[in-house]
Every structure is written in structure tokens, then in C-alpha cells.
Amino acid sequence: MYGDHLETVCGCVVGGAGPAGMGLLFNALKSGAMPELAKEGLIIVDASPTPGTGRLGDYRITANSVGDVFLDCLRDPALRDVFEPLEHSPAYWRIRRQAQSAPQLADVAELLAEASTLVLDFIVEHYGVKLWTSTTITEVVSHDDEYQVWVESEGRSRRIRCRAVVLNLGGRQDPQHLLDSLADQGLAVPPSSRVLSADVLLRMNGVQLRDYFAPTLARKGRVSVVGGSHSAFSVLENLADALEFAGLKEVTLVHRSPIRLFYETAQAAIEAGYPFDPLKDVCPVSGRVNRSGGLRYRALDVGREALSNGHIGKTGVRVQLLQTQNGPEGHYESARDALAESDVVVQCTGYQPLLPTLNYAGGGAIRLMEVKGGLDSDPSGCPLDSHGQRLYGLHLFGLGAGLGVDPRLGSEASFDGRIYGVWQFHHDASGAVIDAVLQRLQQPVLQPVSLSRKQVASRDEQRHPFLWPVLANAQT
């Protein structure tokens, strides 16, 4: 395995060491799967010089889970010795003090970054895993029974040949995706409107928000938010907190389906007077109401205020909720008018996966089939291409990809999106991926992978000479 300096051969490549990729590695370690996963060679590729959390720490919002959920990703007997240094971590103790409340994502990111460093150091030392940092995956080629993963580091390119690729490089919010989604409903945003993604807005501080919205507030322009998820209500709160005293009076929230609230139990929902369908809205695994699609914690508080009195939190900023699909009479028309009049439209309609170029070896681009909320993949994150062909050996389950509702993951029947979340990344979601990767690695190779030196494809002859990417804590 691993090969020479021109080409690297291994069993599996994990592309992206953010929350999803690290969740898989944590789970492989604590479940005892790491020795088998690394047996034929395991290479972790991440674009950051300090992998571990992706952009999680950039968001200025609370998590949609309590602190104990994140601690649960760490508390496993198999990881006790690995995580012993966390006893001296301020981030760890901050999260412990917020075990039953929702912490700031910045605190969660700090803790997971420290834990990820410990895990990466451990698997590099004990299992011979290779960690390539500051390295970007530029192309993945499907070739017979293997994948060719092209990577770049410091302007240099090289190729990895492997049987399995786990690819979670983060997500993006494409404005065109929003425009297409609205067009499907007969709605439109005028060309004069500015479309701002929630991903960008939720990383702005108060000063940056006031600077961005100053022209809109000066001309008393309309601000509309499209979406009904946790991020949409986080956007509402951040806007109201930052802009109320700068002149913001009202925000319009345009959402396709009803706003759903999360409750730990059906009894708690009943006591709160929240109407729900006991067959469609209750997760059969956990008994939670709207487990996947409901607003939680801080977003739940904001949502309740919006639904009950039409204000954002405890601020004086009003919010108009307009449901476009099967909503109350007049909502659709009001939403159409609101969007047509909007100076700024904030996109809170989910993510699309960040992907490198995907190609077949014989030529032709690979286009992955999409469904609501992510990619059309099986329970192990193995996607379909646009022709309906399953791309065995390729797995995506992180932001922008997600997993469909599955009995092992647990969810309410009324939820038709994709399942995300740090806890799921560290448990059930990555567990299914690990099982599928190990099954593939144990199957006979259709065409044995040779460690001999290979000629690179002619398309790359003009690139810089091949060199090792930056390696962290690994011997070449």
C-alpha cells in the first residue's frame, strides 16, 4: 500500500476532516473498526492546515443541541485514554457547564478541534494513517473497481488510487438554487434584489450586519428571509438584535411548509398545547416530536415568539410569517408581493455539497442525482448518478449531502429532508458508512491495484512535478 513518490495506492481516502469526516474517524476508533479500515492504507485529506471542525466555529449562533449531546460524542470507554488531556481544556469545561443548555457553536468548535487533534495524532501513530493537510482534492475519477483521487498541495499535483472514497468537503448555498426553488412555486425575486446566503450572514458580527444593511434601512427597503429551519430563525434573531436600533421595523419570513417545533416527548408537546400527528410527527426510535424537522432550543424560543405574538424574540422587530404551500388564505399572494418588493432576500433553504470535479475514466462528467435537502443516496451515503447508477465505493453524508430517513437513524415520518448533525455524524450516520466501506475493502479486487510506477495522464503533463503534499505527523 501507499506506493512510490509518483503515485499513492491505499484502501480508503477520507476527503474532508470537518464534523462529518471526523465523526467517521471517531466512530471507527471507538467501534473497533479502525484497524480494519486502515489495513490497506487510509489517507485523510483536508484543505486546512489545522483540520478538525471545518467552518463550525465561524457561526455566531447557538447550537441546535444541548452541550451534553456533543460530550456524548467523546464519552466512550475506547476513547478514554485518547481524550484524557481534555480534562485540562477550558473549552471542555465550558461545554460541561452548559450540558443541559445549547452552547455557542464557537465553543463546540473549539472543543471538537482539540478532540480531533488528539484522535488524528493517535491514529497516525498507532495505525499508520496518513494525514495530508493543506491539500485540496481537485478531481475524483471512477475507473473500473477503483477511484483515482487527484490532489494539489502548494501548486503540486499527485494521484491517489483507492477502493473507497468518503467525501465530505462542506456545503455551499447557491443563489440559483433558491431562485429555481421559488420558480417551482411560481415565485420570483426581482433582479434588483440582493440575495444573501444565511451561511454568510450568520458569520457576520453586529457591526458587519449594520454596514451591510445600512443602504436598505436608509431607504426603508424590505428584508425577506426564505426558509423555515433552525438557520432561518437564527437569522431573524441576529438581524433583530443587530438592526433594531438602526431602524429595522419588520422582517418577512417566507416558508413553504408549516413551522415545526421540537419536543423531547409527546407528553411535553401536549402540555405545551402544541398540535401534532402522533403517527407522522413522532420519531419511533426516540419518541421525540419533530426530531429532525423541528426548531430546537434558542431557535425554538424565537419560533414560539414569532408564532404567538409576531415579534422576533423579545425585540420590538415584527415578523410576518407567510406559508406558500397549503398555507392560510392570502399567504401565497402576500409572499409573492413581499419577494417582489424585497431589497434583500436571505437564503435559508439548505445547502448543496461542495464537490471536486467528478468524472468517469472513459470520459464524461459524473452528475449526482439530488433530492430535497441533499443527494439521492442510500443509507450508507452512496449516491446515484444522473442515470440512476449507484456509485459504489463513493460515500457522502455531510453538509449538503445528508442521509435519507432510515429506521436505524430515527426520524419522524413527516420529515422529507436529509439528516444532518454532529451527533449523527459521530454515531448512526457514520456507522452505516463504515460498514459499507469495510464490506467493499473485504471484497476481491476485480483488477488488482499495482504498486508499480504509473505514467500520469497527458492532461497533467503541463502541471508542476509531483511532490508529496504536506504531511502532518506521518512518515512517507
C-alpha positions in Angstrom: 0.0 0.0 0.0 0.9 3.7 -0.4 3.2 3.1 -3.4 6.0 5.4 -4.6 6.6 9.2 -4.9 4.7 9.5 -8.2 1.5 7.7 -7.2 -0.1 6.6 -3.9 -2.2 3.5 -3.5 -4.4 2.8 -0.5 -7.6 1.2 0.5 -9.6 4.3 1.5 -9.4 8.1 1.2 -11.3 10.3 3.7 -11.7 13.7 2.0 -12.5 16.4 4.5 -11.8 16.3 8.2 -14.6 18.5 9.4 -17.5 17.5 11.6 -18.7 14.7 9.3 -15.2 13.3 8.4 -14.0 13.4 12.0 -17.3 11.8 13.1 -16.4 8.8 10.9 -12.9 8.6 12.4 -14.1 8.9 16.0 -16.7 6.2 15.3 -14.2 3.9 13.6 -11.9 4.2 16.6 -14.5 3.7 19.4 -16.3 0.9 17.5 -13.0 -1.1 16.9 -13.2 -0.7 13.1 -10.1 1.4 12.8 -7.6 -1.5 12.4 -9.6 -3.0 9.5 -10.3 0.5 8.0 -6.5 1.3 8.0 -5.3 -2.2 7.0 -5.0 -1.5 3.3 -3.9 2.1 3.9 -6.0 5.1 5.0 -5.3 8.6 3.9 -7.1 11.7 5.3 -7.0 14.7 3.0 -8.0 18.2 4.3 -7.6 21.6 2.8 -7.0 23.3 6.2 -3.6 23.3 7.9 -5.5 22.6 11.1 -8.3 20.1 10.3 -11.0 19.1 12.8 -14.1 21.3 12.6 -14.4 22.9 9.2 -16.2 26.3 9.5 -18.3 25.4 12.5 -16.6 28.0 14.7 -17.3 30.8 12.4 -21.1 30.9 13.0 -22.4 33.4 15.6 -25.3 31.3 16.8 -26.1 28.7 19.4 -26.1 25.0 18.5 -29.4 23.2 18.0 -28.4 20.6 20.6 -27.5 20.9 24.3 -23.9 20.6 25.4 -24.3 17.0 26.6 -25.0 15.9 23.0 -21.5 17.0 22.0 -20.0 15.5 25.1 -21.7 12.2 24.2 -19.5 12.1 21.1 -16.5 11.9 23.4 -17.6 9.7 26.3 -16.8 6.2 25.2 -14.5 3.8 27.1 -12.5 3.2 23.9 -11.6 6.9 23.8 -10.9 7.5 27.5 -7.1 7.4 27.2 -7.2 9.4 24.0 -9.2 12.2 25.5 -7.6 12.3 28.9 -5.9 15.7 28.1 -9.3 17.3 27.6 -9.6 17.3 31.4 -7.4 20.4 31.3 -9.3 22.0 28.4 -11.2 25.3 29.1 -13.5 24.5 26.1 -14.4 21.1 27.6 -15.3 22.6 30.9 -17.4 25.4 29.3 -19.4 22.8 27.4 -19.8 20.7 30.6 -21.2 23.7 32.4 -23.8 24.0 29.5 -24.6 20.3 29.4 -28.4 20.9 29.6 -28.4 24.1 27.5 -27.5 25.0 24.0 -23.9 26.3 23.8 -22.4 28.7 21.2 -21.2 26.9 18.1 -17.8 28.6 18.6 -17.4 26.8 21.9 -18.4 23.5 20.3 -15.9 24.0 17.5 -13.1 24.7 20.0 -13.8 21.5 21.9 -14.1 19.4 18.7 -10.9 20.9 17.3 -9.0 19.8 20.4 -10.6 16.4 20.4 -9.9 15.9 16.7 -6.3 16.7 17.1 -6.0 14.1 19.8 -7.7 11.5 17.6 -5.7 12.3 14.5 -2.4 12.1 16.4 -3.5 8.8 17.9 -4.5 7.1 14.6 -1.4 8.3 12.8 0.8 6.9 15.5 -1.0 3.6 16.2 -2.5 2.7 12.8 -0.1 4.2 10.3 -2.8 6.5 8.9 -1.6 9.3 6.6 -2.8 12.8 7.2 -2.3 15.2 4.4 -3.1 18.8 5.4 -3.2 22.0 3.3 -4.2 19.6 0.5 -7.1 20.1 -1.9 -9.0 17.3 -3.7 -9.4 18.6 -7.3 -10.9 15.6 -9.1 -12.2 12.1 -8.4 -12.3 9.7 -11.3 -14.3 6.5 -11.3 -12.2 3.8 -13.0 -13.4 0.2 -13.1 -13.3 -1.1 -9.5 -11.3 1.8 -8.1 -11.2 5.6 -7.7 -8.4 7.9 -8.7 -8.3 11.0 -6.4 -6.3 13.9 -7.7 -5.0 16.3 -5.1 -3.0 19.5 -5.0 -0.7 21.0 -2.4 1.4 24.1 -2.8 0.8 24.1 -6.5 1.8 20.5 -7.0 -0.4 17.6 -8.1 -0.4 13.9 -7.4 -2.8 10.9 -7.7 -4.2 8.5 -5.1 -5.7 5.2 -6.3 -8.1 3.6 -3.8 -11.1 1.3 -3.5 -13.3 3.6 -1.4 -13.7 7.4 -1.0 -15.5 9.1 1.8 -16.1 12.7 0.6 -17.4 15.4 3.0 -15.9 18.8 1.9 -18.7 21.0 3.3 -21.6 22.7 1.8 -22.5 25.9 -0.2 -25.6 27.9 -0.7 -26.1 28.6 -4.4 -28.4 31.6 -5.1 -29.5 29.9 -8.3 -30.8 27.0 -6.2 -33.0 29.4 -4.3 -34.3 31.1 -7.5 -35.1 27.7 -9.0 -36.9 26.6 -5.9 -39.0 29.7 -5.8 -39.7 29.4 -9.6 -41.1 25.9 -9.0 -43.7 27.6 -6.7 -44.4 30.4 -9.2 -42.5 32.9 -7.1 -39.6 35.2 -8.1 -37.0 37.6 -6.8 -36.5 40.8 -8.8 -33.1 41.3 -10.4 -32.7 44.4 -8.3 -32.8 42.4 -5.0 -29.6 41.3 -3.3 -29.6 37.6 -2.4 -27.5 36.9 0.8 -26.9 33.4 2.0 -27.6 32.5 5.6 -24.1 30.9 5.6 -22.6 34.3 5.1 -25.0 36.3 7.3 -24.6 34.0 10.3 -20.8 34.6 10.3 -21.3 38.4 10.5 -21.0 40.3 13.7 -23.3 43.2 14.6 -21.0 45.9 13.0 -20.8 44.0 9.8 -24.6 43.4 9.7 -25.2 47.1 10.2 -22.8 48.1 7.5 -24.3 45.6 5.0 -27.9 46.6 5.7 -27.3 50.3 6.1 -28.4 51.2 2.5 -31.6 49.1 2.8 -32.5 50.7 6.2 -31.8 54.2 4.8 -34.4 53.8 2.1 -36.8 51.7 4.3 -36.3 48.7 2.0 -37.9 45.4 2.7 -36.0 42.4 4.1 -37.3 38.9 3.5 -35.9 35.6 4.8 -36.8 32.4 2.8 -36.9 29.1 4.8 -38.3 27.7 8.0 -35.4 25.9 9.6 -33.1 26.5 12.6 -30.9 28.8 10.4 -33.9 30.9 9.3 -34.9 31.7 12.9 -31.2 32.2 13.9 -31.1 34.8 11.0 -34.2 36.5 12.3 -32.7 36.8 15.8 -29.3 38.1 14.6 -31.0 40.7 12.3 -33.3 41.9 15.1 -30.5 42.1 17.7 -28.1 44.0 15.4 -30.5 46.2 13.4 -33.5 47.1 15.7 -31.9 50.4 16.9 -30.6 51.0 13.4 -34.2 51.3 12.1 -35.3 47.8 11.3 -39.0 47.5 12.0 -40.1 44.3 10.3 -38.8 41.2 8.5 -40.9 38.8 6.3 -40.3 35.1 6.6 -41.4 33.1 3.6 -41.6 29.3 4.2 -43.0 26.5 2.1 -44.4 24.2 4.8 -45.6 24.7 8.4 -43.2 25.8 11.1 -42.5 22.7 13.2 -41.4 22.7 16.9 -39.3 20.1 18.6 -40.3 18.4 21.9 -38.5 15.7 23.8 -41.7 13.7 24.4 -45.3 13.6 23.1 -46.4 14.5 26.6 -44.3 17.6 26.7 -45.9 18.7 23.4 -49.4 18.0 24.7 -48.6 20.0 27.9 -47.4 22.9 25.8 -50.6 22.9 23.7 -48.7 22.0 20.6 -50.8 20.1 18.0 -49.0 17.2 16.3 -49.8 14.0 14.4 -48.8 11.0 16.7 -48.2 8.8 13.7 -46.4 11.2 11.4 -44.6 13.6 13.7 -43.2 11.3 16.4 -39.9 9.5 15.9 -40.5 5.8 16.6 -36.9 5.3 17.8 -36.6 8.2 20.3 -40.3 9.2 20.9 -39.4 12.8 20.2 -41.8 15.1 18.4 -40.4 16.6 15.1 -37.0 15.1 15.9 -35.5 16.0 12.5 -37.6 18.9 11.3 -38.4 20.8 14.5 -36.9 24.0 15.9 -34.8 23.4 19.0 -33.6 25.4 21.9 -32.8 29.1 21.1 -34.4 28.8 17.6 -37.5 27.1 19.3 -37.8 30.1 21.6 -37.6 32.5 18.7 -40.1 30.5 16.7 -42.6 30.3 19.6 -42.5 34.1 20.0 -42.9 34.6 16.2 -45.9 32.2 16.1 -47.6 33.6 19.2 -47.1 37.4 19.0 -45.5 38.2 15.7 -42.3 39.5 17.1 -38.7 38.3 16.9 -37.7 37.2 20.4 -38.1 39.9 23.0 -37.2 42.7 20.5 -39.7 45.2 19.0 -39.0 43.9 15.5 -42.1 42.4 13.9 -42.0 39.3 11.7 -44.6 38.4 9.1 -44.9 34.6 8.6 -46.1 33.6 5.1 -46.6 29.9 4.2 -46.6 29.3 0.4 -47.7 25.7 0.2 -51.2 24.8 1.6 -51.0 27.9 3.9 -53.8 30.1 5.1 -55.8 32.1 2.6 -53.8 35.0 1.1 -50.4 33.8 2.3 -49.2 32.8 -1.1 -50.2 36.1 -2.7 -48.6 38.1 0.2 -45.4 36.1 -0.2 -45.3 36.8 -3.9 -45.7 40.5 -3.3 -43.2 40.6 -0.4 -40.5 38.9 -2.5 -41.2 41.3 -5.4 -40.7 44.3 -3.1 -37.7 43.0 -1.2 -34.4 44.9 -1.2 -32.6 42.0 0.4 -33.5 38.3 0.4 -31.8 35.9 2.8 -31.4 32.3 1.6 -32.1 29.8 4.4 -33.1 26.8 2.2 -30.3 24.3 2.9 -27.0 23.5 1.4 -25.6 21.9 -1.7 -22.4 19.8 -1.3 -19.0 21.2 -2.2 -17.6 18.7 -4.7 -14.5 18.4 -6.7 -14.7 17.6 -10.4 -16.2 14.1 -10.8 -15.5 12.2 -14.0 -15.7 8.7 -15.4 -12.3 7.3 -16.7 -13.7 6.8 -20.2 -14.7 10.5 -20.3 -17.8 12.3 -19.3 -18.7 14.1 -16.1 -20.4 12.4 -13.2 -23.5 14.3 -12.2 -25.0 13.2 -8.9 -28.8 13.0 -8.5 -30.3 15.4 -6.0 -33.5 15.2 -3.8 -34.9 17.7 -1.4 -32.2 18.7 1.1 -29.2 16.8 -0.4 -28.1 14.0 -2.6 -30.1 10.9 -3.6 -28.1 8.3 -1.7 -28.6 5.0 0.1 -28.3 4.6 3.9 -24.5 4.5 3.6 -24.3 7.8 1.7 -23.6 6.1 -1.6 -25.0 8.4 -4.3 -26.8 7.8 -7.6 -25.6 9.4 -10.8 -28.0 11.2 -13.1 -28.5 7.9 -15.0 -29.6 6.1 -11.8 -26.4 4.2 -11.4 -25.1 3.6 -7.9 -21.5 4.8 -7.4 -20.4 2.0 -5.1 -17.3 2.9 -3.1 -18.1 6.6 -3.0 -19.8 7.9 0.2 -21.0 11.4 1.2 -23.1 12.1 4.3 -22.0 15.6 5.5 -23.4 19.1 4.9 -25.1 19.4 1.6 -25.3 15.6 1.1 -27.0 14.2 4.1 -28.7 10.9 4.6 -32.4 10.0 3.9 -34.7 8.9 6.7 -33.8 5.4 7.7 -35.1 3.2 10.6 -31.6 3.0 12.0 -31.2 6.7 12.2 -34.6 7.5 13.5 -36.8 10.4 12.4 -40.5 11.4 12.1 -42.4 10.1 9.0 -43.4 13.7 8.1 -39.8 14.7 7.6 -38.8 14.6 3.9 -35.4 16.3 4.0 -31.9 14.9 4.7 -30.5 14.1 8.1 -27.5 16.1 9.4 -26.0 16.8 12.8 -22.7 16.4 14.7 -24.2 13.6 16.9 -25.4 11.7 13.8 -22.1 12.2 12.1 -20.4 10.6 15.2 -22.9 7.7 15.6 -25.5 6.1 13.3 -24.8 8.0 10.1 -21.1 7.3 10.0 -21.6 3.8 11.3 -23.5 2.8 8.1 -20.7 4.3 6.0 -18.0 2.4 8.0 -19.9 -0.9 7.5 -20.2 -0.3 3.7 -16.5 0.8 3.3 -15.3 -2.3 5.2 -17.5 -4.6 3.2 -16.1 -3.1 0.0 -12.5 -3.4 1.2 -13.0 -7.1 2.0 -14.3 -7.9 -1.4 -11.9 -9.3 -4.0 -10.4 -6.7 -6.3 -11.7 -7.1 -9.8 -8.4 -5.8 -11.3 -5.5 -5.9 -8.8 -4.1 -2.5 -7.9 -0.4 -2.4 -8.7 2.1 -0.5 -6.7 4.3 -0.1 -9.8 5.1 3.3 -11.1 2.4 4.7 -13.5 2.6 7.2 -16.3 0.4 10.2 -15.5 -2.3 11.1 -17.9 -1.4 13.5 -20.7 -3.8 16.1 -19.3 -1.4 16.7 -16.4 1.9 16.8 -18.3 2.0 20.6 -18.1 1.5 20.6 -14.3 4.3 21.0 -11.8 6.3 17.9 -10.9 4.8 15.5 -8.4 5.8 16.1 -4.8 4.4 14.8 -1.5 1.7 17.0 -0.1 2.2 18.5 3.3 2.2 15.6 5.8 1.3 16.1 9.4 2.6 13.6 11.9 3.2 10.9 9.3 6.1 9.2 7.8 6.3 8.9 4.0 
